[in-house]
């Protein structure tokens, strides 16, 4: 069994390493691999808890919007293994876009890929890049390099694509993402929470915003740090208006 000490440090940055996880083929450039990520790919536990949550959240024929696409593994899995009808992904790190497209090509799937930071605006947004791509965030984390990147109005994309399921993994950006967001038509939300980045108070803000939008924590679909929320009411229903009034 490989260990972290087996990481191929001597490979050139432009080398490509092949992996297969949950039936999904990957070709990951050495330049974006860290020893920890390489081991997760080698041992097959990369995004394992998210896969478990998505199996419960997504039904064949669903439209899915994924915010934070990484290397394209989750979107390829959603299309190939779970039978989603269409997937739109938003990824803030432009350097990952070629790998995402290659993952989709290797697995004979097609998704709409948007480059930018999902939020409240289509204007420029400050984004903090980490050496490990999965650690990059809108939050000013230690040892990050800040740069302005294009913003993508998430509300607009939701209106245009009308997904049944929203999947979010954005390294702490979930804290403020859902406040005031119109999630009409969305049945399930799967969000990875990052307590080291946002703390308990940030998780509470995230959960409260989803509750106000008509969602409840779903223990059956939650796995590890990946939490599933299922709709229990429409935000503009009579019950929804009453609940909002009581909260005010």
Secondary structure as UniProt FT lines:
FT   HELIX           4..6
FT   TURN            9..10
FT   TURN            13..14
FT   STRAND          16..21
FT   TURN            22..23
FT   STRAND          24..29
FT   HELIX           30..32
FT   HELIX           35..43
FT   TURN            46..47
FT   HELIX           48..57
FT   TURN            60..61
FT   STRAND          63..67
FT   TURN            70..71
FT   HELIX           73..80
FT   STRAND          86..91
FT   HELIX           94..96
FT   HELIX           97..106
FT   TURN            107..108
FT   STRAND          112..115
FT   STRAND          117..119
FT   STRAND          124..129
FT   HELIX           133..135
FT   TURN            142..143
FT   STRAND          145..153
FT   HELIX           154..161
FT   STRAND          165..168
FT   TURN            171..173
FT   HELIX           174..177
FT   TURN            179..180
FT   TURN            184..185
FT   STRAND          188..192
FT   HELIX           195..212
FT   TURN            213..214
FT   STRAND          215..217
FT   TURN            219..221
FT   TURN            224..225
FT   STRAND          226..231
FT   TURN            235..236
FT   HELIX           238..247
//
